[in-house]
Amino acid sequence: MKKTLVAIAALAAFGAQAQSSVVIDGYFDRAYTSVNSTNNNNDARSVGSNAGTTTVGIKVREELGGGLSVGGSVNTDWSDLGGAQQKDAIGTAQRDGFANSQSFVDVTSKAFGTLRFGTPNSFTLTNATAVAAPGFSTAIGSAYSSNFSTVNGLGTGKTDNGGIVNASSDIKNSAAVAQTGVTAGQRAIRIANTVQYSSPAFYGVTAHVGFTPQNNNDTGAGTAVAWNAAKGDALGKAYGNTIGVKEYALRYTQGPVDAMYTSIKYSVGSNIVGAGASAVTTAFAAGLTSTQNLLGATYTVMPSLKLHAGLGDFSSSNDAYKGKSTQFGATYTTGAWDIAGQMAKVDDQSTNNADRKMTGLGVNYNLSKTARAYVRYDSINYASNKAAFEGSEQKRTAIGVSKSF
């Protein structure tokens, strides 16, 4: 349920009535979570958001008449004060503070669609979490989380580095990573300086386009800039340039079918070169492009049963990232219970050739329309086609409560 604070305001200066609204909505989630890794250094017990992202949003809209409106949205995502680590810096920052999630201004026409300016969520994120696998968000059991994703390459999904393009990162604290090239994957979440357009629906079909301009004028000449491995700064950020992004999507929603195709492409400019670790220089090589495609679908077999699936592929111009992904699952509702499960795997076709797979399970007991108790579980193998090594497998379990409003 959404709480409307201001319903109607008069625009006397224009001699007409216009409707304005301010809505506060969000989602609260806390669970006791246990992580069991084959690298004991990664074992942890914590309390945090593990069925979805705890967030509070403010949405404003003003109806101008004739089907035209202007609005905006700003969200802030919260985690516990450092979670299991309880570090002062993390606790103080609260994951970079107010407005650390999507925020944008939009102009909406019922006849012509919506134009957004700012940092909106990507269409690929919507496809991965609302169409291809609607039961798991980006938390435990998801095929699009910071611990497991169905794509490799460039993206904006690194924890504590939101909105900045970075490369697929190695799994944490594994001495064998250098030999195996194993990663947890990458995600498209949101990126600053973005313009998006979404069309009205025509016979259930909507079209979507996103554009983030590339800045490529800073050559770095005469500037000594060191890559900060501890913070994970990208070379583009260090030199003042930015990576361009283009995204396209088509979605069909009608009757029992919800299907979506998304394609996102990152383009590195000719001047994003410079000092730093050789792996980073390769990841952000001048002229590099990185593309990720996903076809997702949900089919409602009956009101109590939904089937969902996703087929994806990813590639880059230097073949550092190349592969395919598959995922499938189901959600079954009986009374107050929701039961969901899915399996996902990545076939890495790059020279690293490190496949990975994930099984996710979830159970909700709905206390009301907006409150639930839940259990989440996933099992991840980061190198399913390789000999097991320290940190190559991980299991997570969470028991918690969530409340939306």
N, C-alpha and C positions, 0 to 999 in steps of 0.2 A: 504494500500500500504506500502511496506517495502522499506526503503532507503538503498541501498548498498553503503558503503563507500569505501571499497577496493575490487576490483573484481579479479585481477590476480596477483600473486606474483611468482617470479622465485626462485626455490631451486637449485641454482648453485652448491652447495656443493655436491649434489647427481647426478649432470649432467643430470637433467631431469626437465621438466616443471610440476608444480603442481598448482592447482587452490586453492586460499584462499579467503575467504570472511569474512567481518565483517558487520553485519546487526544490525541496531537499529530499534526497533519497539515498539509499546505500545498502550495505551488506556488512554484517558483523559475523566473524567466524573465529572460533578458538578450539583447538584440539590438543590433546596430549599425544605426542608423536614419538615413535621409536624408529631409529634408523640402524640397520644392521648391515654392515659392509664387510666384504672379504679383506678390506684394509681397515684394521681395527682403529686406526687414527680417525676414521670418518664415522664411527659409531657415535650416536648422540641421542639424548632425550631432551625434548623441548616442548613448549606450548606455543602454538602459533596458528596461522590460517592455513588449513590443509585440505579444504574442500572447495575453496575459492579465495579470492582476494578481498580482504577487509577494505572497504572503501566508503567514502562519503562524497556525494555529488551535489552540486548546486546547478540548477538549470533555470534559465530565464527565457521568456518568450513574450513578444509583443505582436499582436495581430494588427496589421495595417489596413486590412480590408482587401476585397477582391482576391482572396486566396493567398495573399502575400504576408509573410511574417519575418521578423528578425529575432534571432535568439542566440544563446550561447550556453556552453556547458563547461564546468571545471570540476575535476575529481581529484581527491587526495587518497592515496593508498596508505594504509597503516600496517606496520608489523610491530611485534613486541619490541621492547627496548633492547635490541641486539639479539633477541632470540636465545639460542643455546650458547652463543659466544659471549653475550653480555659485555660487549666492549663499549667503553665510554663514547668513542667517536661515532659508532653506529647508533647507539642509543640517543645521542644528542641530535644526530642528523635526521632520525626518523625516516630513513630512505629518501633523503633530500627534501623533506619538509612539505609545506603546503603546495598544492597544485603539481604534485610529482607524477600524476597520471594524465589521462587525456584532457585537453582543454582546447576550446575553439569557439569562434563566432560563426554563425551560419545565416544565410539568407535562403528562405524556403518559399517556393511557389507551388501551389497544388497542380498547376498546369505544366511547369517546366522543371521541377525537381529542386534539389538542395545543393547549395554551394557552401563548403566549409573552409575556414582559414585558421590555421594554428597547428595543433598537435593532436589530431583525431586518431583513434585506433585504426589500424590497417584493416582492409577488407580480408586479407589473408588470415588475420587473427579471428575474425568472425567466422570464416569458413572452417578453420581448424577446430574451434571450440564450440560453435553453435550449430554446425551442419554435419561435419564429418564425425564428430564425437561429442554430442551435446550433454553427456552425463558427467563430465569431469572437469570442466573449466580448464585452468592452467595449473592445477594442484596435483596432489598424489593420485596416480592412476591415469593422468592425462598423457596423451601422445604429443603434447605441445607445452611442456613445462621446462623449467631451467635445468632439470635433471635428465630429461629425455625429450628429444624433438625428432620429428620425422624428416628434417632437412639439415644439410650442411651448407656452409658458405657464409656470406656476409648477412648481417641482420642487426636488429636492435633489441634483442631479448636478454642481454646479459644483466644479471641482478646487480643493482646499485650503479648501473651505468645506462639507465633508461634514456632513450631518445638519441643515443650516439651510436653510429654504425660501428660494429666490431665484427671480428671473424669468429668462426666456430672455435670454442675453447676446449682445451684438454680436460678430461675428467680430473677431479681434484686429488691431489696428494698421491699420485701413483708414480712410483719410481720407474715403471715400465712404459710410461706414456711415450717417451722419446723413441722407443723401439717399435711401438705398435701403432702410433698415430691415432689412438682412440680418442673420440670426442663424445660429448653429450648431445651435440647438435647445436642448431641455431634457430632463432625465431624472428618473425616480423611482428612487432608489437605496436609501436608508434614512433614517429620521428618528427622533430620540430621543423618549422618552415614549410609545412605541407599545405597544398590546396587539393581539395577533393570535390568531386561532383557525383551525385547519385540521381538517377532519373526517376520519374514517376513509374508506377507499375503499369505495364501493358500486357493484358492477358496473363498476369502472373509473373512477367519477366521484368527485372530491373537491371540497368547497366550502371557501372561504377568506374570512375577513373580517378587516380591519385597522382600528384606530381610534386616532387621535392627538388628545387633547383640545385644544380651543382655549382659550387664556387671553386675556381681553379686558377686564380690570379697570383697567389702567393707562391713564389718559387723557392722561398726559404733562403735566398742568396744572402750571405753575410750574417745569417742568424744561426747561432749554435743552439740546437734544440735536441734534447735527449729524450728518447722514448722512456716513459715511466712504467716499467714492468709491474711494479707493485700495484699501481692504480689501473693498469690496463688501458692507458690512453692510446687512442689510435693515432697513426701518423698524420692523418688528415686534420685531426683536432690540433695536434702540436703545431702544424704549419699554418693554421688559419683557413685552410681549404675545407670544403665539405663534399661528401659523396652524394651524387644525384640518384634519385629513386623515381621509377615509374611503376605504376600498378594499375592493373585492369581486372575487372570482375563482371561476371554475369550470374544472376541468381533467378531461379524459377521456383516459386512457392505457390502451389495451388493443389487443393484436394489433399491426398495423402503424401504428396511428394514435396520435398524441400531439397533442391539441388543447387550447387554453386561451384563455379570454376573461377579460380584466381591465379594471376600471374604477376610476380613482382620482380623487378630487375634493378640491381644496384650498379652504378657506373662510377669508377674511380677516374679522376682527371689525370691529365698528363703530368701535372706538377706535384702529385702526391707521392713523393719519393724522399729518401733521406736516411738519416742515421737510425740505428736501432738494431735489435736482434734480427738475424737473417730471416727467421720464420715470420716475423712481423712485416718485414720488407716485402716478402713474397705474398703475404696475405693482402697487402694494400699496394700491390705493384701498379705502376702507372698504366692507365688504360684498361685495368682489369674490369670485367663485368661478371656479375654473379646473379643467376636467375633461379627462381623457385616457382613451381607450378603445382596446383592442387585441385583435384576434382573431388568434391565431397557430396554426400547425399544421405538424407534420412527418409525412410519410408514408414509410414504409420500403417502397420498391418491391421491393427484394431486399436481402439482407444487405450487399451492396457499394454500394447506391445509396439515398440519402435525398433527398427533395424537401421543401423548406420554404417557407413564405410567411407574410406578415402583412398585415392590413388594419387601419388605425387612423384615428381622428379625434380632434380636440381643439377645444375652444371655451372661451370665458370669458364671463361675464355682461356685460362691457362691450365685447365684440367685438374687443378688442385682440388676441386669439388665436383663430384660427379656421382650420381646414383639414383635409386628409385626407392619408393616407400609404399607399403600397403598397410591398411588397418581396417578392422571390422569389429562390430560389437552390437549389443542390444540393450534396451532398457525395458523392464517389465514392471508394471504397477499393479498392486493388489491391495485394496483398502488403503491404509495409511502408509504402506511400504512401497518404496522404489528400490529395485535391484538392477544394477548396471554392471556390465563387464565389457572389456575390449582387449584386443591383441593388436600390437603394431610391430613392424619390423622395418629396418632400413638395409637395403642392399647397396653397400658402398662400392662403387665401380672406379674409384680413383686409385692412384698408386698406393695409398694407405691401405685400402681394402680391409677396413675394419667394420664389419657388419655389427648391428646391435638389434636387440628385441626387447619388448616390454609387454607385460600382462598386468592389467589394472582391474580392480574390483571395487564396487561401491554399494553401500546399503544406506538408505535413508528411512527414518521413521518420522513422518510428518506430524508434528505436534499441533500445527495449525497450517493455514495457507502460507504463512511467512516464517514459520519456525520449524526446525527439524533437529533431531539427533542423528548422527551419522557415524559410519565406519568406512575408512578408505584403506586400500592396500595396493601396493604394486611391487613387482619383481622385475629388475632390470639387469640385462647382461650387455655390457658395453663392447664385448668382443666375442660374439657368438660363434664366429668362424675361426677363432684362435684358441690356443691353449690358455687355460685359466691363469690369471696372475693376480697379484695383490691389488685389490680395488676394482677388479673387472666385473664384479657382481654386487648388487645392492638390493635390499628389501626394506620397504617402509610400511608402517602401520600407524593409523591415526584414529582416535576415538574423540568425537567432539560434538559441539552444538553450534548452529548458525541461525542468524535472524536477519531477514531482509525487511526493508521498510520503504 
